[in-house]
Amino acid sequence: MAIPMPKQENIRKMDAMGISSRKIAEKCGVSRNTVAKYVNKSDYSLKPAAVNPKSIVDNYSNVLEEWLLEDLLMPRKQRHTAKRIFDRLVAQHSYDGSYSTVSRWVKRWKMGRATAGDGFSELEWGPGFAQADFGVADAIIQGTQIIVHLLVVTFPFSNTRYAVALPGENAECVCEGLKTIFEHVGAAPHTIVFDNATGVGRRGSGGVVTETKVFQAFRMHYRFEARFTNPYAGNEKGSVENAVGFIRRNLLVPVPHAESLQGLTAALLADCDELLSREHYRKKQALRVLFGGDKEAMLPLPGISFDACSWDVRKVDLVGNIVVNETKYYVGSEHAGTRVNVGFRAFQIEILDVTHTKIVEHKRVYGRQDKTVRFQSQLLPSLVRKPSSIRNSPVREHLPEPLLNYLDSSGHERRRKTFEVLTKATATCGFEMATQIVSEVLADGREIVASEIEMVARVHAEGREVDGDVDLRVYDKFLEAK
């Protein structure tokens, strides 16, 4: 049986401090084998859950959490027990489940809060401490000006600053951004101070922060401690607040251009490395020298990089979509009505079936988007089954004109065969290239021959020469058009 996460964290912290396994076992009240299990565990990334029905108590989670948070303001002897919660659920909400189910829910809730940090007001910073906060700035990504969320991490001892560009400020973005900085500098801070739990948790009415599961697992993975400032207490994180403005003024003026947020991050990290040649404003030493002192006090990185992914179970609707924050993501009509595991990363949404086999991965959308997020190739199998639906299919706007005209003037069977050819070629070389190849054949006044299209698709995908008795006119025409 697994021990609670807070006790696992204590084991890993003590091991990082050099305490022997025997002493850790004595202090934590566990066996040496248990200590070895959690000390040697190299990956604390969250894993997708089994697709099981929700507990009946989950239907009352908002009510239970409200009661328990209100308890934080009450005298200890006048707080809810699990039995009292059960009695109130039965009396006030007609709960018909068992007491043991309620008791387990309450226990899990309290365990999840056991490691939350309280307000932190230390103003003297030793080596290895870090502060983290978000700021926003404009950037031009692939020719479009957007608002970028900057996760800025500072090391007050050396006044070293690092920044990464992210699409949002959720827990997955925080973990991905921190991991990027950890791996760039080659170590992890032993303590990070955050601004009022932004992105990584929620501060309850009693002032205690409840961390998200993925952030709690992230801390376990890298063994650092998280502390949270009091609301509106800017003096507790002055280093990072100053750094956000400094980076915006010095590294993002003029507005930077990049092909992706990851490309912008690479440029920001390189610029931050160059800042290490500067002299500390008070200590009169190069920042690089002082940051060496920071790194000596920091924690070594584990051998496995953390997968900054949260998992949830969603039901696929009748047309094959799931909904995430009011945006629809296409899974596939063949999965309609099923439950799937959905992985949320900073930049992607990954969808797995009940056997944890990957179905599709989409770019994660931030903000509202009316159009369904899909790959056009996902629509081809349904067009093979129902060729006439091309008249109203979203794929129309992505087809070259010669191919679209051909399909509109074709009968049912010729359309079906065309979509079969497109489906196979897309699996070989991708949707855009497949439609371009077929369109070139039609523009040349020739009929679509499945073997020729597939051959050209393979040539493009594999970069090899055509062999065998194949009509090469389609290939020559395609090369002329490139």
Salt bridges, closest charged atoms under 4 A:
GLU9 OE2 - LYS13 NZ 3.55
GLU9 OE2 - ARG219 NH1 2.62
ASP15 OD2 - ARG223 NH1 3.06
GLU26 OE2 - ARG22 NH1 3.09
ASP43 OD2 - LYS47 NZ 3.47
ASP43 OD1 - HIS221 ND1 3.59
GLU65 OE2 - ARG202 NH2 2.57
ASP71 OD1 - HIS80 ND1 3.05
ASP87 OD1 - LYS83 NZ 2.98
GLU122 OE1 - ARG227 NH1 3.65
ASP133 OD2 - LYS237 NZ 3.68
GLU169 OE2 - HIS149 ND1 2.92
GLU172 OE1 - ARG364 NH1 3.28
GLU176 OE1 - LYS179 NZ 3.62
ASP195 OD1 - LYS237 NZ 3.75
GLU211 OE1 - ARG219 NH2 3.18
GLU225 OE2 - ARG227 NE 3.23
GLU241 OE2 - LYS237 NZ 2.17
ASP273 OD2 - HIS184 NE2 2.80
ASP307 OD1 - ARG345 NE 2.89
ASP312 OD2 - ARG314 NE 3.05
GLU326 OE1 - ARG368 NH1 2.72
GLU334 OE2 - HIS335 NE2 3.79
GLU350 OE1 - ARG345 NH1 2.59
GLU361 OE1 - LYS358 NZ 3.61
ASP370 OD1 - ARG368 NE 3.41
GLU397 OE1 - LYS371 NZ 3.67
ASP408 OD1 - ARG396 NH1 3.00
GLU413 OE2 - ARG416 NH2 2.14
GLU420 OE2 - ARG416 NH1 2.43
GLU452 OE1 - ARG446 NH2 3.22
GLU454 OE2 - ARG458 NH1 3.74
GLU462 OE1 - ARG464 NE 2.64
ASP467 OD1 - ARG464 NH1 3.72
ASP471 OD2 - ARG446 NH2 3.04
ASP471 OD2 - ARG473 NH2 2.73
